[in-house]
Amino acid sequence: MKKYRDSIIWFFVSAIVLFTLSFVYLSSPPHSDERHFIETIKLFTEGNLISTIKDYPEITPPLFYILFSVWTKISGFSIESLRILNVLISLLCWQLIFYFFKTVTKNFRASFLLTALIVFNPYFIGVSIFVYNDNLMLLFIMLGVLSFIKIRSAVTDLFFALGILVRQYLIIFPLSVFIYSLLQSILSKKLRVNFLIATALSVIPIFFLFIYWQGFAPESGLKIWYVKNRSLYNLDYINTYLTFSTVYILPLIIYYFHKRKLSKLHLIYSLILSVILSLFPVQPSLATVSQTKVTTVGYVHKFLAAIFGMDSILLNVLLFILLLAGCYITMILVTDLIKKFQDKSLDYQIIFSLLWISFLIIMPFSFQVWEKYLIMILPFYAAAIYTQIVTNVKNEKVNSSLQS
């Protein structure tokens, strides 16, 4: 029983929070985009599956709508039944995030605090209660990464494939594992076949869908939601995600700077990178502006703009400081990754840094930018930062013992 004590404690905490929120919001009117997700689920419930998959009014893959439509055939179609399923998925997802951090940290307190930091933000709470496809996406992500850590290539392939069938941009996960396996192959001079094949296989289902759709999304969905952005590759997205990722895990960032001495060289490089990225300021995508008239990129941006003023010097200075912090930590992660490769000591934990870097590189291809998109990557970004702190503390202890 003692072995499972930590998990039981977290289970009861998360169950109380989720079921309380569920009780409060279960019968509330549809929340924002929840309305069109529910309408599409209904379309899948009532229509022919094959023809509905061919063309439906969304730009995300069909697995979410299919699974929720199957649920409605069992429980009946209502907003309450859909939210109940979503909360049940959330409960499982929250346990997996805790288990992930417990696997990484081997420490209950750290696991509890890191999990709470990730799940108790407005976007995470929102997708845990209301009917959005982010929640199912997170479930498959966590299962896929945990399978990778446990060296289960076939299961990793399965969960990544399922995740991509919920959101296309989850391709960053098999991509990161592929790069990791390739680096391991180079160092060992022996091809890491299992994960190389598994990651390649995980993208096959979505490519079949692209062929079926004759595009990257159903035609009706593209007509409704797609708005061409300012450029093919949007550098302002990198600015946005570096800046607001700092906010969403701010306590961990502060703890990082408390535990680690600043590197002057990294600070200079980060300052240069921050200045360059500031030439591409935080701004909403054209799709956001045209469809919602919203002029911010999410809750935090909206909150800060309301306090300081959208174009105020104070807001710009604050955003620059947040960007600088994000650039600095990312620079540290990149440097550490290069050093580990040179030292031929690639442990599984470097996948967290690879995921964060892949996220920053791939997401600017999207036509839309939003703070909410960070929730899929924050657990792994936080894990990467935490491992940096722990490694630094261990190195300091070793150095002090050698000196003594």
N, C-alpha and C positions, 0 to 999 in steps of 0.2 A: 504493500500500500504506500509505503514511504517513497518508493520509486516513482509513483504517479502523482504524488502530492502537489507538485508545482503545477502540473497540467490541470488537476482538479480545481485548484484555486482559481486559475485563469478562466477555466470553463465557467465557473459560477459567476465570476465578475462579468464576463462577456455576455453570459446568458441573461443576467439581471438587466444589464444596460440595453441589450437588443430587444428583449421582450417588453421592457418598459417603454422604449421608443415605439415599438410596434403597436402596443396598446394605445398609445397617444395618437399615432398617425394612421392606424390601420384603415379607417374609413374616410380619411381626409380627401379632398378633391385632388385630381391628378397634379403632380408637381412638375412644372416646366415641361421638359422634353419627355417626361414620363407618358404624357398623353399619346404621342405618336408611336412610342414603343408598344403601348397597350393595343393601339389600333392595328399595328402590324401583327402582333401576336394573334389577335382576333382573325385577321386575314388568313393566317396560317392554319388556324383552328377550323375555319369554315371552308377553305378552298382546297383544291387538288394540290398535293404537296409538290409534285414535279413541276407543274406549271407555275405555282407560286414562287418556288425557288428561282425560276427563270427570270421573273420580273416582279419586284415588290418595291414599295416606296421608301427604301432605306439604302444607305451606302455601306453598311456593315454586313458581313457574311451571315448566313441564315441559322447557324446552330442555336443561338440564344432563342430565337423566335420559335424554332422547332421544339426545343425542350420545354419551353413554357406553354406552348400550345398542347403538347402531350399532357402536361400537368392539368390544364383546364378540362381536358376530356375525362380526367379522373375526379377532379374536385369541383368542376363547374366553373363557368367563366364569370369572374367578378374581379374587381380591383383588389378586394380583400384577399382572395385566394392567391392571386399573383404575388401580392406583397408577403404573404405567409411563406410561399416558396422562396422568395428572395431572402427573407430573414433566416430561413433554415440554411440556405447556402452561405449566408453571411456568418452564421454561427460556426460552420465548418471552416470557412475561410479564416476567421479570426483565430481558431485553434491552430491552423496550419502556420499562420504567421508567427504565433508564439513558439510553436515547435521549431520553426526555422531559426528564430533567434536563439532558442535554447541549444540547438545544434551548433550554431556558430559561436556562442559566448560561453556555453557550459556553466552558466550562472543564472540563477532564478531572478535575482533582483534586476540585473541588466536586461534579461529577456522581457521581464514584465514592463520595465520602463520604456524600452525600445518599442515594444508592441503597442503600448498605450500611446506613445508619441506618434506612431504611424496611424492607428485606427481612430484616435480621437481628434480628427480634424474634420471640418464641416463637409468636405467632399466625400471623405470615406464614410462618414455617418450617413450622408445622403444616399449614396449608392447601396448602402447596406439595408436601408429601409424601403426606399422607393424602387420602382421597377425600371432599372437601367441595366444595360448589358455589361457594365464595368465589373459587377460583382462576380458573375460567372467567369469572366475573363481572368480576374484575380485568382479565383479558385484553381483554374488550370495552370496559371503561371506558377503558383506556389507548389502544386503537385509536380510540375515539370522540373523546377529547380531542385526541389528536395530529391527527386528521382536521380537527377544528375549528381548531386552530392553523394547519394548512396550507390553511385555507379550502376545505375539500371538503365542502360541505353535504350532498350526497346520501350520501356515505360516512359522515359523522357520523350522519345519520339511521339508516342501516343498523345501525351498531354500537351506538348507544344503544337502538334497538329490540331488538336481540339481548340486550343487557345486562339490559334490563327483563324479558325473558322468562326470565332466570335468577333475578333478585331484583326484586320489585315496587318497593322503595324506591329503586332506581336512577333513578327518575323525577326525582330532584333534578338529574341531569345535563342532560337536555333543558330542564328548568325554568330552570336557571341560564343556559344558552345563549340561551333565549328572552328572559329578562330583559336579558341583555347586548345582544342584537339590538334589543330595544325601546328601550333607553337610547341605542344608536347611532342609531336611527331618529329619536328625539326631538332629538338633537344636530344631526344632519345635515339634519333636516326632509325626509328621504327614507326611505321604508319599506325596511328590509332584508329583502326578501321571502324570499330563499333559506333563511336559517337559521330564520326565523319559521315557514315552511312545513315545513322539515325537522324541527324539534323537535315540531311538532304531529303530523306523520305518525308519528314514532317511538313515540308512545303508543297508536296505533290497534290494533296487534296485541294488547296486553295488555287493552284494553277489549273486544275480541272474546272473549277468554278469560273475562273477568268475566261477559259475557253468557252464554257457554256453561256456565260454572259456576253462574250465578245467584248470584254472590257474589264476594268478593275472593280466594277460594282454593277448592280442591276440598272438598266436604262432609266426606269422611272425614278429610282433613287438619285441618280446623277442629275436628272432634270430638276428635282426638288431642292437638293442640298448642295450640289457642287457649284462653287463660285471660284473662278480662277483667281489665284492670289497675285500679289504684286510681282513675284518672280518665281521661277521654278524651284530655286533653293533659297530659303528665307533665313538669313543670318540673324534677324531679330528674334527668331524662335530660340536660338542658342542663348542669346541675352536673356530672354524671358525665363527659360527653364533654369539657367544658372542662378538668376536673381531670386526667383520665388521658391526654388528648392531650399535655399538658405533659410527662408522664413518658415517653411513647413517643418523643418527639423532644427530650428534655431537652438533649443537647449543642447542638442548634441554638438552643434557647431561651436557654441560657447565653451562646452566641456572640452572639445578638441583643442581650441586655442589656449585653454587653461592648462592642459596637460602637455602640449607640445610647444617647443620654442620656435619662434618664427625664423624661417630661412630667408635671409636677405636676398639671395639669388632668386628664389622662387617668388618672393614678393615683387621683385623688379619685373620678372617675366609676367606675373599675374597683372601687374599694373599696366604693362604695355598691352596685354590681351584685353583688359577691361576697357582701355581707351579706344582700342580698335572696335570692340563690340558696341561701345557707346555710340558709334557712328550709325549703328543699326538699332535704334531705341525700341523699347518695349511698346508694342502697339497691337491692337486687335487685327485679326485677319479681315480681308474684305468680305468673306462669308459671314463672319460675326456681325459686322457693321450693317451689311445689307439685309440680313435675315432677322436680326434682333434689335438693331439700332444701339447696341451696347458699345461703348467706347473704351472699355477696359478689358483685361484678359482674365478676370476672375475676382473672387471675393477679396483677396488681400489687396490687389491693385485698386479695386473700387474703394475699399476702406481707406487706404492711404491717400488716394486722390481726393476723397471727401474731406479728409483732415487737412492736408497741405495744399490742395488745389492741383488740378490736373497738370498744368504746365509750370508749376512753381519751382523755384530754385531749390527749395528745401526737399521737395519730392525727388527731384533729379539727383541731388546729392545723396539722399538716402538710398535710392535705387542703385547708384554707383557703388556705394559701400557694400551693399548686399551682393552685387555682381562681383566685386573684388574678392569678397570672401568665397564665393562660389568658384571663381577662377583659381584662387589659391589652392583650395582643397582638390579641385580637379587636376591641377598641375602636379600636386603631390602624388595623387593616385597614378597619373601617367608616368611620372618619374619612377615610382616604386615598381610599376609594371615592367618598365624597361630594365631596371636594376635586377629584378628577379629573373628576367629572361637571360640577362648577361651572366648571372650567377648560377644559372641552370637549376633554379629552385622554384618552379611553378607549382604552387599548391592550388587546391580547388578554390580557395578564397579569392584568387585573382579574377574569377568569373564575375564577382560583384562589380569590380572596376570596369571590366569589359562591357558589362551590361549598361553601366552608366555612360560610358564613352559612346557605345553604339546608339543609345537613346539620343544623345546630343547630336550625333552625326546623321541619323536617319530621320528624326522627326521634322527637320526643316523642309523635307520634301512634301510634307502634308499641306493641304490647302487651308488648314485651320489650326490655330494655336489657342491653348486654354490651360489654366493652372490645373484643372482637374486631371489632365493627362499625366501629371506627375505621380498620381497615386499608384500607377502600375510599376514604377521604378523606385519609389522612395524606400521600400524595405531593403532593397539591395544596395542602394546608395548609402543608407544608414549603416548597413552591415560592413561596407567597405571602409567607412570612416571609423567605425568602432574597432575594426581589426587593426587599423593604423594606430589608434590610440594604445591598444593593448601591446602591439609590437614595440612601440616606442618605450612604453613603461618597462617592458621586459629587457630591452636593450640598455636602458639606463641602469637597471638593477645589476645587469651583468658587468657593465663598465665600472660601476661603483665598487662592486665586489673585487674586480681585478685590480683596481687602484688601491684598495685597502689591503 
